[in-house]
Amino acid sequence: MTASASVLVRIGAAAEAAGLSTRTLRYWEQRGLLSPSAHSEGGERRYSAADVARLRHIRELADLLGADLEEIRIVLAAEDRLASLREEWYGGAASRRRREEILAAGLAERAALLARVEARITGLQDLRATLQARIAQVEDLRASLSEDATTR
């Protein structure tokens, strides 16, 4: 194993802790959303607390983004790049120029994520407006039907 056995759990325990089925967890692994921290000598997956936290985060993103796994993969990749930039920044990037590059890269990543969120919000607002208009149409038809019944 590659990590301490005392902090690693089997797939069933990891899935349960994240509120998932083992089938979902395996599927997400196949789609490249996460990898177990280690494997037992027999090849069984082993998950760390950080892995379980990532699973919970993926589930939260799936709820927010409508279970679009490609969109989730993009968000996770951006978050991983941001974490790497943070590590480099707090690790004491050598030059002022590199620190400026880190800030610019972090800003670009966050702006790209924000643009994706805003696009999703706009899409949902458009859907809401369409549904509200359709509800109003049905209510108008219902009102006219009631008027027809009272004039007969």
C-alpha positions as CSV (number, residue, x, y, z in Angstrom):
1,M,0.0,0.0,0.0
2,T,1.1,3.5,-0.6
3,A,-0.5,5.2,2.4
4,S,-1.0,4.5,6.0
5,A,-3.6,1.7,6.4
6,S,-5.1,3.3,9.6
7,V,-6.6,6.2,7.5
8,L,-7.7,4.2,4.5
9,V,-11.1,2.6,4.0
10,R,-12.6,0.1,1.5
11,I,-14.9,1.1,-1.3
12,G,-18.1,0.3,0.6
13,A,-17.2,2.5,3.5
14,A,-16.0,5.3,1.3
15,A,-19.2,5.2,-0.7
16,E,-21.4,5.1,2.4
17,A,-19.5,8.0,4.0
18,A,-20.1,10.1,0.8
19,G,-23.7,9.0,0.5
20,L,-23.2,7.1,-2.8
21,S,-23.5,3.6,-4.1
22,T,-20.3,1.6,-4.8
23,R,-21.5,1.4,-8.4
24,T,-21.6,5.2,-8.7
25,L,-18.2,5.5,-7.1
26,R,-16.7,3.0,-9.6
27,Y,-18.4,4.8,-12.5
28,W,-16.9,8.2,-11.4
29,E,-13.5,6.5,-11.2
30,Q,-13.9,5.2,-14.7
31,R,-14.9,8.7,-15.9
32,G,-11.6,10.1,-14.3
33,L,-13.2,12.1,-11.6
34,L,-11.1,10.5,-8.9
35,S,-8.7,7.8,-8.1
36,P,-8.3,5.8,-4.8
37,S,-5.3,6.8,-2.7
38,A,-4.1,3.3,-2.6
39,H,-4.8,-0.4,-3.3
40,S,-4.4,-3.3,-1.0
41,E,-1.9,-6.1,-1.9
42,G,-4.9,-7.9,-3.4
43,G,-5.8,-4.9,-5.6
44,E,-8.8,-3.6,-3.6
45,R,-9.3,0.1,-3.7
46,R,-8.5,2.1,-0.5
47,Y,-9.7,5.6,0.1
48,S,-8.4,8.3,2.4
49,A,-10.4,11.0,4.2
50,A,-9.4,13.4,1.4
51,D,-10.8,11.0,-1.2
52,V,-14.1,10.8,0.7
53,A,-14.2,14.6,0.9
54,R,-13.6,14.8,-2.9
55,L,-16.5,12.3,-3.4
56,R,-18.8,14.5,-1.3
57,H,-17.7,17.5,-3.4
58,I,-18.4,15.7,-6.6
59,R,-21.8,14.7,-5.4
60,E,-22.5,18.3,-4.5
61,L,-21.3,19.5,-7.9
62,A,-23.5,16.8,-9.5
63,D,-26.5,18.2,-7.6
64,L,-25.7,21.8,-8.6
65,L,-24.7,21.1,-12.2
66,G,-27.4,18.6,-13.0
67,A,-25.1,15.5,-12.9
68,D,-23.2,16.6,-16.0
69,L,-20.0,14.6,-15.4
70,E,-18.0,16.3,-18.1
71,E,-18.8,19.7,-16.5
72,I,-17.8,18.3,-13.1
73,R,-14.6,17.0,-14.5
74,I,-13.8,20.4,-15.9
75,V,-14.5,22.1,-12.5
76,L,-12.5,19.5,-10.6
77,A,-9.5,20.0,-13.0
78,A,-9.7,23.7,-12.5
79,E,-9.9,23.3,-8.7
80,D,-6.8,21.0,-8.9
81,R,-4.9,23.5,-10.9
82,L,-5.9,26.2,-8.4
83,A,-4.7,24.0,-5.5
84,S,-1.4,23.5,-7.2
85,L,-1.0,27.2,-7.7
86,R,-1.8,27.8,-4.0
87,E,0.8,25.2,-3.0
88,E,3.4,26.9,-5.2
89,W,2.5,30.4,-3.9
90,Y,2.6,29.4,-0.2
91,G,5.7,27.3,-0.9
92,G,7.5,30.5,-1.6
93,A,7.6,30.9,-5.4
94,A,11.1,32.1,-6.3
95,S,10.7,35.3,-8.2
96,R,8.3,38.2,-8.2
97,R,7.6,37.5,-11.9
98,R,6.6,33.9,-11.1
99,R,4.3,35.1,-8.2
100,E,2.6,37.5,-10.7
101,E,2.2,34.6,-13.1
102,I,0.6,32.5,-10.3
103,L,-1.8,35.3,-9.6
104,A,-2.7,35.8,-13.2
105,A,-3.2,32.0,-13.7
106,G,-5.4,31.8,-10.6
107,L,-7.4,34.8,-11.7
108,A,-7.9,33.3,-15.1
109,E,-9.0,29.9,-13.6
110,R,-11.5,31.6,-11.3
111,A,-12.9,33.8,-14.1
112,A,-13.4,30.7,-16.3
113,L,-15.2,28.9,-13.5
114,L,-17.4,32.0,-12.9
115,A,-18.2,32.2,-16.6
116,R,-19.4,28.6,-16.5
117,V,-21.5,29.2,-13.4
118,E,-23.0,32.4,-14.9
119,A,-23.8,30.5,-18.1
120,R,-25.6,27.8,-16.1
121,I,-27.5,30.5,-14.1
122,T,-28.6,32.2,-17.4
123,G,-29.8,28.9,-18.8
124,L,-31.8,28.2,-15.6
125,Q,-33.2,31.7,-15.6
126,D,-34.3,31.2,-19.3
127,L,-35.9,27.9,-18.4
128,R,-37.7,29.6,-15.4
129,A,-39.0,32.4,-17.7
130,T,-40.3,29.8,-20.2
131,L,-42.0,27.8,-17.5
132,Q,-43.6,30.9,-16.0
133,A,-44.9,32.0,-19.5
134,R,-46.4,28.5,-20.0
135,I,-48.0,28.6,-16.6
136,A,-49.5,32.0,-17.5
137,Q,-50.8,30.6,-20.8
138,V,-52.5,27.6,-19.0
139,E,-53.9,29.9,-16.4
140,D,-55.4,32.1,-19.2
141,L,-56.9,29.1,-20.9
142,R,-58.3,28.0,-17.6
143,A,-59.8,31.4,-16.9
144,S,-61.3,31.5,-20.4
145,L,-62.8,28.1,-19.9
146,S,-64.4,29.2,-16.6
147,E,-65.8,32.3,-18.4
148,D,-67.3,30.1,-21.2
149,A,-68.9,27.9,-18.5
150,T,-70.5,30.9,-16.8
151,T,-71.9,32.4,-20.1
152,R,-73.7,29.3,-21.1
